[in-house]
Amino acid sequence: MELTDPGPIVILSVLAVALFALLVMGWPRTRGRSRGAGMRAVQVLLLNAVVVTLALAILNDQYVFYATWADLFGARSPQVQAHHGGTVREALTTPVHSAGLPKQPTTRPDYALPEPGSRLQTYSVFDPSAARRVPVLVYLPVGYDPRSSRTYPVILGLHGFPATPTSFVHHNFLSSATRLTMEHKLAPSIFVIPQIDVPAEVDTECLNGPPGNPQSETWLTSVVPTWTISHLHVRTDRLSWATMGYSYGAWCSALLSMRHPGIFGAAIVMQGYFHPEFEPSYSPLTAAELQGYDLTRLASTAPPPLAMWVLASRQDHRSYPSTAGFLKAARRPLSITSVVLADGGHRPSVYEPYSAAALAWLADTLPGFRA
């Protein structure tokens, strides 16, 4: 029974009613006035303690100050790690009913590198819905050879907003992956880092707008994966593909993986949120249409078979309330490992130190990333 389940509130409510009834009936009856008064005083104090605890439980159920028992008892710890939803095995083995990756390139493959000898490649990929070419960065593992038939797992790297793929590179995610690979703790992996929004200045929240508007979800879950398979030596099973993002990119990481578990087997979500937050200048969907993108609701009513690693900070008022509600709602086969920090706002210095831990978790979780 979890802290945010109905059970604690029901138990405390029954206990409060029972104590009140016993107090009104004057039970248990004792001999002696002083002894009886002492017993009543103890009952009153106990009843008050239960009522206060009940009130706190109701408030916690509404605002999710603490998502789990571990979260509650570790409130003074620098960080609390907990598990939510189902097991990792359930996330990996439950049948997926959404479209997966194409097994073969849809066009003649072109594995030539634009910058031979460099681990960081810059591509310009055509987005049909926007009718324009869009920058995509690719970070290759040590020893990658376009002439070899060896294939690699893929991490879709998702930047913040407003930003560009270069912003993702400037964080320590790539260096952490390189170090873990050298230490044989992570399989050599390819990072594909696309420009999320097309055009870049529009906050699309990684969603498809109505016809004539940006189609970011299609770009990131169809165009980019298909292009990747046609230009890089990559594996094509979902247990070898993952998303990784921070802030706005973390929302996109959660969204894309939860709505497309046939493509992605895991997601790393660093200080993200779990429902769309459009800017006033661009709001393409109605309230009814946005319900399909409420990930907290999805985690509760139709949880996908997916493994997630989620980082949040209690002091991050932009991210934590949404994250806490999402963790509370998670049901199997969705499997979530959460790390909740006691301190730290919404900034890179909070999540960057955990990039190695997140990637190590990925290596331990998805078979395609195991060293």
Residue pairs with C-beta under 8 A, 6 or more apart in sequence:
1 7
1 8
2 68
2 69
2 328
3 60
3 66
3 67
3 68
3 69
3 71
3 72
4 60
4 61
4 64
4 67
4 68
4 328
8 57
9 54
9 57
9 58
9 61
12 50
12 53
12 54
12 57
13 54
15 50
16 47
16 50
16 51
16 54
19 43
19 46
19 47
19 50
20 47
22 28
22 43
23 40
23 43
23 44
23 47
28 39
29 36
30 36
30 39
59 65
60 66
63 321
64 321
64 324
64 325
64 327
64 328
65 324
66 72
66 75
67 82
67 84
67 324
67 327
67 328
67 338
67 340
68 80
68 82
68 84
68 327
70 80
70 81
70 82
71 80
71 82
71 340
74 80
75 342
76 342
77 342
78 341
78 342
78 343
79 339
79 340
79 341
79 342
80 339
80 340
80 342
81 337
81 338
81 339
81 340
82 327
82 337
82 338
82 340
83 335
83 336
83 337
83 338
84 327
84 328
84 330
84 335
84 336
84 338
85 91
85 299
85 303
85 330
85 331
85 332
85 333
85 334
85 335
85 336
86 303
86 331
86 332
86 333
86 334
86 335
87 332
87 335
88 307
88 335
88 365
90 305
90 332
90 333
90 335
91 265
91 305
91 306
91 307
91 333
91 334
91 335
92 239
92 265
92 305
92 307
92 365
92 366
92 367
93 305
94 305
94 333
95 305
96 238
96 261
96 262
96 304
96 305
97 262
98 259
98 260
98 261
98 262
98 263
98 304
99 260
99 262
99 263
100 238
100 262
100 263
101 225
101 229
101 236
101 237
101 238
101 241
101 262
101 263
102 225
102 226
102 229
102 236
103 236
104 229
105 226
105 229
105 230
106 226
106 230
107 230
108 230
109 229
109 230
109 231
110 230
110 231
111 146
111 147
111 231
111 232
111 233
112 146
113 121
113 146
114 121
114 122
114 123
115 121
115 122
119 139
119 140
119 141
119 142
119 144
120 137
120 138
120 139
120 140
120 169
121 137
121 138
121 139
121 140
122 135
122 136
122 137
122 138
123 135
123 136
123 137
123 138
123 231
124 133
124 134
124 135
124 136
125 133
125 134
125 135
125 136
125 194
125 223
125 224
125 227
126 132
126 133
126 134
127 133
127 134
127 198
127 215
127 219
127 223
128 223
129 198
129 214
129 215
129 218
129 219
130 198
130 199
130 214
130 215
130 219
132 198
134 194
134 195
134 198
134 219
135 164
135 165
135 194
135 195
136 165
136 192
136 193
136 194
136 195
136 224
136 227
137 157
137 165
137 166
137 168
137 169
137 191
137 192
137 193
137 194
138 190
138 191
138 192
138 193
138 232
139 157
139 169
139 174
139 190
139 191
139 193
140 190
141 152
141 181
141 188
141 189
141 190
142 178
142 181
142 182
142 188
143 188
144 152
144 188
144 190
144 233
146 233
148 233
149 233
150 233
151 233
151 234
151 235
152 187
152 188
152 189
152 190
152 232
152 233
152 234
152 235
153 187
153 189
153 190
153 234
153 235
153 240
153 241
153 242
153 366
153 368
153 369
154 189
154 190
154 191
154 192
154 228
154 232
154 234
154 235
154 240
154 241
154 242
155 177
155 189
155 190
155 191
155 192
155 241
155 242
155 243
155 244
155 362
156 192
156 193
156 194
156 220
156 224
156 241
156 242
156 243
156 244
156 253
156 256
156 264
157 165
157 168
157 173
157 191
157 192
157 193
157 244
157 245
157 249
158 168
158 193
158 196
158 243
158 244
158 245
158 246
158 248
158 249
158 250
158 252
158 253
158 256
159 165
159 167
159 168
159 193
159 196
159 245
159 246
159 248
159 249
160 167
160 246
160 247
160 248
160 249
161 196
161 197
161 203
161 247
161 248
161 249
162 200
162 201
162 203
163 248
164 195
164 200
165 193
165 194
165 195
168 193
168 249
169 193
171 246
171 348
171 352
171 355
172 352
172 355
173 191
173 244
173 355
173 359
174 191
176 355
176 356
176 359
177 186
177 189
177 191
177 359
179 356
180 186
180 356
180 359
180 360
180 363
180 371
181 187
181 188
181 189
181 371
184 371
185 360
185 363
185 371
186 359
186 360
186 362
186 363
186 369
186 371
187 363
187 368
187 369
187 370
187 371
189 369
190 232
190 234
192 224
192 228
192 232
194 219
194 220
194 224
196 204
196 206
196 216
196 220
196 248
196 249
196 252
197 203
197 204
197 214
197 216
198 204
198 214
198 216
198 219
199 214
202 214
202 282
203 248
203 278
203 279
203 281
203 282
204 214
204 216
204 282
204 284
205 216
205 251
205 252
205 255
205 276
205 277
205 278
205 293
206 216
206 217
206 220
206 251
206 252
206 255
206 256
207 216
207 217
207 255
207 276
207 284
207 285
207 293
208 214
208 215
208 216
208 217
208 218
209 215
209 284
209 285
210 284
210 285
213 284
217 255
217 256
217 259
220 252
220 256
221 256
221 259
221 260
221 263
225 241
225 263
228 234
229 236
234 240
235 241
235 368
237 368
238 261
238 262
238 263
238 264
238 265
239 265
239 366
239 367
239 368
240 265
240 366
240 367
240 368
240 369
241 263
241 264
241 265
241 368
242 257
242 264
242 265
242 266
242 267
242 268
242 362
242 366
242 369
243 252
243 253
243 254
243 256
243 257
243 264
243 266
243 267
243 268
244 253
244 267
244 268
244 270
244 358
244 359
244 362
245 251
245 252
245 253
245 268
245 269
245 270
245 272
246 270
246 271
246 272
246 348
246 351
247 270
247 271
247 272
247 319
247 346
248 272
249 272
250 269
250 270
250 271
250 272
250 273
250 319
251 269
251 272
251 273
251 274
251 276
251 277
253 267
253 268
253 269
253 272
254 267
254 269
254 272
254 274
254 295
254 308
254 310
255 293
255 295
256 263
256 264
256 267
257 263
257 264
257 266
257 267
257 304
257 306
257 308
258 267
258 295
258 298
258 299
258 304
258 306
258 334
259 293
259 298
259 304
261 304
261 305
261 306
264 306
265 306
265 307
265 366
265 368
266 306
266 307
266 308
266 309
266 362
266 365
266 366
267 306
267 307
267 308
267 309
268 308
268 309
268 358
268 359
268 361
268 362
269 308
269 309
269 310
269 311
270 311
270 351
270 354
270 355
270 358
271 311
271 312
271 313
271 316
271 318
271 319
271 346
271 350
271 351
272 310
272 319
272 322
272 323
273 318
273 319
273 322
273 323
274 294
274 295
274 296
274 299
274 322
274 323
274 325
274 326
275 290
275 293
275 294
275 295
275 296
275 322
276 285
276 290
276 293
278 284
285 293
291 297
295 326
296 322
296 325
296 326
296 329
297 329
298 304
299 326
299 329
299 330
299 331
299 334
300 329
300 330
300 331
303 330
303 331
303 332
303 333
303 334
304 333
304 334
305 333
305 334
306 333
306 334
306 335
307 335
307 336
307 337
307 365
307 366
308 334
308 335
308 336
308 337
309 336
309 337
309 338
309 339
309 358
309 361
309 362
309 365
310 323
310 326
310 327
310 336
310 337
310 338
310 339
311 338
311 339
311 341
311 351
311 354
311 358
312 319
312 320
312 323
312 324
312 338
312 339
312 340
312 341
313 319
313 320
313 340
313 341
313 342
313 343
313 344
313 345
313 346
313 350
314 320
314 340
314 341
314 342
314 343
315 341
315 342
315 343
315 344
315 345
316 344
316 345
316 346
316 350
317 346
318 346
319 346
320 340
323 338
323 340
327 336
327 338
330 336
337 361
339 354
339 357
341 350
344 350
362 369
363 369
363 370
363 371
364 370
